[in-house]
Amino acid sequence: MNSFRRVIRKSPFYGFLKKLWAVNHAKQWTTKDQKMLVFYSQLIKPGDICFDVGANVGNRTKIFLKLGAKVVSIEPQEDCVRSLRAIYGRDPRVVIIAEALGAKDGEIDLMIGNASVISSISEEWINAVKASNRFPGYSWEQKQTVHMTTLDRIIQKHGIPSFIKIDVEGFEFEVIRGLLRPVNALSIEFVPEVIDTTFRCIDHLETLGTICLNYSLEETMQFALDQWVTSEDMVRILLGFQKDNKIWGDVYVKFTK
């Protein structure tokens, strides 16, 4: 099966087929899309600016647009960028940025997974999920050098977002380090194998303002807590997941002042 996947990925038609799939998927509206719409409506209002960091082929961009937001979709993978441009390239509400985000400007290597959703810049994350066997049968055999900029530079050019979704497979802290001002709300993906990365994100965000936090597991599209909590409470909760190589989710952060 793995060798079959490799052959398919190397086929000259792979990129075309992936783009075609993404375009067709974007035209559909599923029960999962509706669930995401209801969830994100708690954070996003018409006219807001949203950043979709690690946009992949735009499944969150699609939802943010439906909520009436203007979207900056940030994605460095070449195949995914082609799909994003095919779907949203003519939409004036969408800006597509074919770059990675980090703590500073420069170039960096992106390890391409044999599923685009697990491609990562973080060797620490890749080594950790390999060791935990989180993604059995998957690998990172290709590399792409990408340009990297910062959240603060994107904000200077496109405005202060009301919401930032960050899903970059273990590189979240470097992305957060590039944020130099508070925003209304943001989300950070976490996996227990590198949970210290999430804690460093929280520590940095606390230097920018007063925050409260919640979380959502996997694709439930529900807040796990009835009330937003302090960073100390969130750290205690996340530590409870530390040895679980199956669970994952997103931490949500709101700036209160």
N, C-alpha and C positions, 0 to 999 in steps of 0.2 A: 504493500500500500504506500509506504514512504517513497519507494522508487517511482511509483506511478505518479505521485504528487510532484516529484521533482521534474519528471518528463513534461507534465502538463504546464508547470510554471515556466519552463524553458521554451515552450512552444511560442512561435511568433504570434499566435492568435490569443494567447493568454490575456494580454493587456486589453485587447479589443473585447474579449468576452467578459472580462471583469467590468469594464466600463459600461458595456451594454446591460449587464446585470444591475449595476448601481443606478443607471438611468431608469430602468424599468421599476426597480424597487422604490425609487424616489417618487414615482408617479402613483404608487399604491398608498392607501391609508389603512393601516391594520389596527387590530385591537391593542397591540403593543404600543403603536403610535398614540392612540387615544389615551392610553394609561400614562404615557410620558407627558402628553399635553396637559392633563389634569395636574400631574405632579409639578411640572415646571411653572404652571400658572401661579403657583404660590410665590415664585421668585421673580418672574418676568412679566412685565406689562407692555402694552402697545407703545411703540416709540422708543423703547429701551435699546441700548447698544449691548450686544452680547458677544463675548469672545468664545469661540469653540476651539480650544487648544488641544491638538491631537484629534483633528476632525475626522480622520480616516476618510470615509466616503460620504460623510455628512448626515448620519442618522440623527444627530442632535441639531445640526444646522436646520434640517427640515422642520423640527419641532419649534425651534426658536422663531423661525419665519412665520409659522402658523399662528404663533402668539403675537405677531405684529412687530417683532423686533427687527432691528438692523443687525446683521451678523458679520463678524470678522472670523473667517474660518482659516485656521493656521495648521498646516500639515506639510511635512517635508518629504514624504514618500512619493516618488515620481508617479507610480501607478495610481495612487489615491488622488493625487493632484489632477491627473487627467480626468478621472471620474468626476471630481468636484467641478472642474471647468465645464465638462459636458452637461452637468446637471444645472449648475448655478451661474455659469459664466456670463449669461446675458441678463441676470437678475440684478437690477441696480441696488437692491437692498443687501447684496452680499459682496464682501471683499475677500478674495482668496489670496492667502500669503503662503507661498511655497518655501517655507523656512522652518527651522526648529527654533524653539525658545530656550534660553538659558540665562545665566547670570551676567553674561557679557557678549559682545559681538565677536564673531569669529567663524571658524569652520570646525566641524566635528564629524566623527564617523557615526553613522546610524547602522546598526546591525539589523538586517532585513530578515524577518521571520518567514517561515513558509505559510504563515497566516498573517496578513497585514496587521491585524489587531495586536500581535505580540512583538512587532518590531520595536527596538529600543536602542537608546543611546547609552543606557546604564549597564555596564558590564557587571556591576554588583547585583543588579536585579536579575539579569540573565543567569548568572551563576547560582543565585539563590533559588530561582524557580526550577532550574535544572536539578539542583540538589534535593529539592522537596518533591520532585516529579509532578509538579503542578500541571505541566503540559506534556504528557507522555506522547511520543511519536512526533513531536514538533522540534524544529531546529532553526538555527540562525547561521546560514551558510554563505550569505552574501553581505556585502558592505556598500554603503553609499555615503560619500562625503557630502555634507549638507551645510548650507550657510545658517548661522545662528544669530538671532537678535534677542532683544529683551522685551518683556511685557511693558516696561516703562516707555520704550521707544514706540511700541505699537500704540500705546495710550496717547503719547504726544501727537501722533499722526492722525488717529481715528477717533479720539475722544475717550472719556472715562466710561467704562462699561458698568452697567448695573449688575451683570452677572458674568462670571468667568468659569467655564467648565475646563478642568485640567485633567487629561487622561493620557499620560505619556510613559507608561510602563517603567516606573521606578526613577524617572528623571524629574519628578515633581518638585523636589526641593530646589534644584537648579533653576527651574522655571519661576518658582516663588521668590527666589533671591533677586530676580529681575523686576519684582514689583516693589516700588518705592513709595506708594501712597495707598491709603485705604480705598476700597470700592464697596458697593452695597453688599454683595455676596459672591461667594465662589465655592466650587467643589473640587476636591482632590481625591483621586482614586487611591485606594490602599490595598496592599496584600500583607498578611501577617509576616511573611518571610523577611521583609525589609521595613518593618513597622517604625524603626527609628527614623527613617526618611520622613514619615508622616509627622512624627513628633518634632522634627526640625522645621518642617513647614509651619506647624502651629506656633513654635517659638518665634519664628520670623514674623508671622502675621501679628503676634502680640506686640511687636515693637512698633507697628504701624497704627495701632488703635485698640480700643476695647472690643473684644469679640465674644460671641457665643456660638455654640456648635451643636450639630446634630449629625446623624449618619443614616445611610440607607444601605442595605445589604443586596449585593448582586443586582438583578434587574427587577427588584420588587416594586420600585417606584413608589416607595412609602417611607416616611421618616420612621425610624425605629423608636424614637423617643417622643413622648407626648409634649415635652417641653425642652427648649434649648438649654444647654448646660455650659459650664465653664470648661476651660482647657484642661484643668486638673481632672475633672470628672471624665472628660473624653479620653484622656490618656489611660485612666483606670479601665474604662470599658474596652479600649482597643487592646490592652495588655491581656485581656481575657481570651482574645483570639490568637494569641501568639504562636501556638503550636499547630494551628489548623491550616493545612495546605490546600484546602478546598474552598474555603470561604474567601470572599473579597467584597469590596464595596466602595462607597464614596463618603468622605467626610465633608459636611457642608458647614461653611463658616459665614456668619453675618457680622458686619461691623456695626456696633451700636452707637459709637461716637468716635 
